[in-house]
Amino acid sequence: MSNFKLIFLFIISLSIFPQINVFSQDIDIVTYLKQIEDGNKAKVVEELPLLKKNNPGSPSLIFLEGVLTDDGQQAVSLYTYLLKKFPKSKYADAALYRICSYYYAIGKYTAVKSNLSRLKKEYPQSPYIKLAQRELPARDLVNGENETDIDKNVTTKLNKSEDTKSYKYTIQAGAFTVADNANSLKSDLDSAGYFTKVEDKNVAGTSFRIIYVGKFVNQEDAKNFLKLVNSKFNLNGRVVSINSK
């Protein structure tokens, strides 16, 4: 079952109960989520600007924009804004779950644990709690207990033909839900002469394409390159360790 279908089914089930808060400028987005589920995402993307114009400040539209956003990090920013400004909105728990899913996809398990704890504490009746427990394996979250600013849990394989033993770090340049956007970034990085690697990961029905760039023997070189590549390509990348197999 796709992630959108799960969201849609939860929306239907939750609509039976009255909402804690009603936002005067809010809009019902069930129809649009259903269109996305049915493969009509492009149509919803076209309609979004007018929807935002006619419904300024709608919490549900912030969530919808996050769902439509191809760049995972940008989507997380939208969900975070929603949670900050409208913590009692209809889709707040769904937004928090999608934040967990994104961080799980890129291997930031400490962030997953933190947001999952928040989900359980602030939205104890949310159906996304059980979904997260099923879709985000606890064994991975346990492995993330000692995570530092240099993530030691993300696994990316270098080309088998190369000697990977001396390379310990790489840069995670981005995570995308649309292959074309990921391929475009990879193409730009390739054209600049950098080593790149793509890893596909499916989390709770959502497919992420994760782009890695560069390979380094020591952490300091990786950090210096991170500053360069973030600035040059307007990225929000981070250093991760390579666990070659």
C-alpha positions as CSV (number, residue, x, y, z in Angstrom):
1,M,0.0,0.0,0.0
2,S,1.4,3.4,-0.9
3,N,2.2,6.1,1.6
4,F,-0.4,8.4,0.1
5,K,-3.1,5.6,0.4
6,L,-2.2,5.1,4.1
7,I,-2.5,8.9,4.6
8,F,-5.8,9.0,2.8
9,L,-7.3,6.1,4.8
10,F,-6.2,7.7,8.1
11,I,-7.8,11.0,7.0
12,I,-11.1,9.2,6.3
13,S,-11.0,7.4,9.7
14,L,-10.0,10.6,11.6
15,S,-12.8,12.6,9.9
16,I,-15.3,10.7,12.0
17,F,-14.1,12.5,15.1
18,P,-14.4,16.3,15.8
19,Q,-11.2,18.3,15.4
20,I,-9.6,19.9,18.5
21,N,-9.1,23.2,16.6
22,V,-11.0,24.5,13.6
23,F,-9.0,27.0,11.5
24,S,-11.2,29.5,9.7
25,Q,-8.9,29.8,6.7
26,D,-8.3,26.0,6.4
27,I,-9.4,23.9,3.4
28,D,-10.3,20.3,3.0
29,I,-7.5,18.6,1.0
30,V,-8.8,15.1,1.0
31,T,-9.7,15.3,-2.7
32,Y,-6.2,16.5,-3.6
33,L,-4.5,13.8,-1.6
34,K,-6.7,11.3,-3.4
35,Q,-5.7,12.8,-6.7
36,I,-2.0,12.3,-5.8
37,E,-2.7,8.8,-4.7
38,D,-4.3,8.2,-8.1
39,G,-1.3,9.4,-10.0
40,N,-2.5,12.9,-10.7
41,K,0.2,14.8,-8.8
42,A,1.0,17.1,-11.6
43,K,-2.6,18.4,-11.7
44,V,-2.5,19.2,-8.0
45,V,0.9,20.9,-8.4
46,E,-0.8,23.2,-11.0
47,E,-3.7,24.0,-8.7
48,L,-1.6,24.7,-5.6
49,P,-0.7,28.4,-6.3
50,L,-4.4,29.3,-6.7
51,L,-5.4,27.3,-3.7
52,K,-2.8,29.2,-1.6
53,K,-4.0,32.5,-3.0
54,N,-7.6,31.8,-2.1
55,N,-6.9,30.2,1.2
56,P,-4.0,32.2,2.8
57,G,-2.7,30.7,6.0
58,S,-4.3,27.3,5.6
59,P,-2.5,24.7,7.7
60,S,-3.7,21.9,5.5
61,L,-2.3,23.5,2.4
62,I,1.1,23.7,4.1
63,F,0.9,20.0,4.6
64,L,-0.2,19.5,1.0
65,E,2.7,21.5,-0.3
66,G,5.0,19.4,1.8
67,V,3.6,16.2,0.2
68,L,4.0,17.8,-3.3
69,T,7.6,18.9,-2.6
70,D,10.2,16.7,-4.3
71,D,13.2,17.6,-2.2
72,G,13.0,15.8,1.1
73,Q,14.7,18.5,3.1
74,Q,12.4,21.2,1.8
75,A,9.4,19.1,2.7
76,V,10.8,18.7,6.2
77,S,11.1,22.5,6.5
78,L,7.4,22.8,5.5
79,Y,6.3,20.2,8.0
80,T,8.4,21.8,10.7
81,Y,6.8,25.1,10.0
82,L,3.3,23.5,10.2
83,L,4.1,22.0,13.6
84,K,5.5,25.2,14.9
85,K,2.6,27.4,13.8
86,F,-0.3,25.0,13.9
87,P,0.5,22.2,16.4
88,K,-3.1,21.2,16.7
89,S,-4.0,21.2,13.0
90,K,-5.5,18.2,11.4
91,Y,-2.3,17.1,9.7
92,A,0.2,17.8,12.4
93,D,0.7,14.2,13.4
94,A,1.0,13.2,9.7
95,A,3.6,15.9,9.2
96,L,5.6,14.6,12.1
97,Y,5.4,11.1,10.8
98,R,6.7,12.2,7.4
99,I,9.6,13.9,9.1
100,C,10.4,10.7,10.8
101,S,10.2,8.8,7.5
102,Y,12.6,11.3,5.8
103,Y,15.2,11.1,8.6
104,Y,14.9,7.3,8.6
105,A,15.5,7.3,4.8
106,I,18.8,9.2,5.2
107,G,19.9,7.3,8.2
108,K,19.6,10.0,10.9
109,Y,18.2,7.6,13.5
110,T,18.7,9.9,16.5
111,A,16.4,12.4,14.7
112,V,13.9,9.7,14.1
113,K,13.9,8.7,17.7
114,S,13.5,12.3,18.8
115,N,10.6,13.0,16.5
116,L,8.9,9.6,17.2
117,S,9.0,10.4,20.9
118,R,7.4,13.7,20.2
119,L,4.7,12.0,18.1
120,K,3.9,9.7,21.0
121,K,3.9,12.5,23.6
122,E,2.0,15.2,21.7
123,Y,-0.3,13.0,19.6
124,P,-0.8,9.9,21.7
125,Q,-4.0,8.9,19.8
126,S,-2.4,9.2,16.4
127,P,-2.6,6.2,14.1
128,Y,0.8,7.1,12.8
129,I,2.4,5.8,16.0
130,K,1.6,2.2,15.1
131,L,2.5,2.9,11.5
132,A,5.9,4.2,12.5
133,Q,6.5,1.2,14.8
134,R,5.8,-1.1,11.9
135,E,7.6,0.8,9.1
136,L,10.6,2.1,11.0
137,P,12.4,-0.9,12.4
138,A,13.4,-0.5,16.1
139,R,16.7,-2.3,15.5
140,D,17.9,0.6,13.3
141,L,16.8,3.2,15.9
142,V,18.7,1.4,18.6
143,N,21.8,1.4,16.4
144,G,21.5,5.2,16.2
145,E,21.8,5.8,19.9
146,N,25.4,6.9,19.7
147,E,25.0,9.0,16.5
148,T,27.1,12.1,16.4
149,D,27.3,15.0,14.0
150,I,29.1,12.6,11.7
151,D,26.5,10.0,11.1
152,K,28.0,6.5,11.5
153,N,25.0,4.5,10.5
154,V,24.3,5.4,6.9
155,T,25.6,2.7,4.5
156,T,26.6,3.5,1.0
157,K,28.5,1.2,-1.3
158,L,31.3,2.5,-3.5
159,N,32.0,1.0,-6.9
160,K,33.0,-2.6,-6.4
161,S,35.9,-2.2,-8.8
162,E,37.5,0.3,-6.5
163,D,39.5,-0.2,-3.3
164,T,37.2,1.2,-0.6
165,K,39.2,0.4,2.4
166,S,41.0,3.7,2.5
167,Y,37.9,5.8,2.1
168,K,36.0,6.5,5.3
169,Y,33.7,9.5,4.5
170,T,31.4,10.8,1.8
171,I,28.9,13.7,1.5
172,Q,25.1,13.0,1.4
173,A,24.0,15.7,-1.0
174,G,20.3,15.2,-0.9
175,A,17.3,12.9,-0.8
176,F,14.6,13.2,-3.4
177,T,11.2,11.6,-4.0
178,V,11.4,12.3,-7.7
179,A,14.0,10.5,-9.7
180,D,14.4,13.3,-12.3
181,N,15.4,15.8,-9.6
182,A,17.9,13.4,-8.1
183,N,19.3,12.6,-11.6
184,S,19.6,16.3,-12.4
185,L,21.7,17.0,-9.2
186,K,23.8,13.9,-10.0
187,S,24.4,15.2,-13.5
188,D,25.5,18.6,-12.2
189,L,27.9,17.0,-9.8
190,D,29.2,14.6,-12.4
191,S,29.8,17.5,-14.8
192,A,31.8,19.2,-12.1
193,G,34.1,16.2,-12.0
194,Y,33.0,14.8,-8.6
195,F,32.5,11.2,-7.8
196,T,28.8,10.5,-7.2
197,K,26.7,7.6,-6.1
198,V,23.0,7.0,-6.0
199,E,21.2,4.9,-3.4
200,D,17.5,4.1,-3.5
201,K,15.5,3.6,-0.3
202,N,11.9,2.8,0.3
203,V,10.3,4.0,3.5
204,A,6.7,3.4,4.4
205,G,5.8,3.3,0.7
206,T,7.7,6.4,-0.2
207,S,10.7,5.9,-2.5
208,F,13.7,8.2,-1.8
209,R,16.7,8.6,-4.2
210,I,19.7,9.6,-2.1
211,I,22.7,11.3,-3.8
212,Y,26.2,10.9,-2.4
213,V,29.2,12.9,-3.6
214,G,32.9,12.6,-3.0
215,K,35.0,10.1,-1.0
216,F,37.5,11.0,1.6
217,V,40.1,9.4,3.8
218,N,39.7,11.7,6.7
219,Q,36.9,13.7,8.3
220,E,38.5,17.1,8.0
221,D,38.8,16.8,4.2
222,A,35.1,15.8,4.0
223,K,34.0,18.8,6.1
224,N,36.0,21.2,4.0
225,F,34.5,19.7,0.8
226,L,31.0,19.9,2.4
227,K,31.3,23.7,2.7
228,L,32.4,24.0,-0.9
229,V,29.7,21.7,-2.4
230,N,26.9,23.2,-0.2
231,S,27.8,26.7,-1.3
232,K,28.4,25.9,-5.0
233,F,25.2,23.8,-5.5
234,N,23.0,25.5,-2.9
235,L,22.7,22.2,-0.9
236,N,22.2,21.3,2.7
237,G,24.5,18.2,2.6
238,R,26.2,16.5,5.5
239,V,29.2,14.2,6.1
240,V,28.4,10.5,6.5
241,S,30.8,7.6,7.1
242,I,31.2,4.9,4.5
243,N,30.4,1.3,5.5
244,S,31.6,-0.7,2.6
245,K,30.7,-4.3,2.3
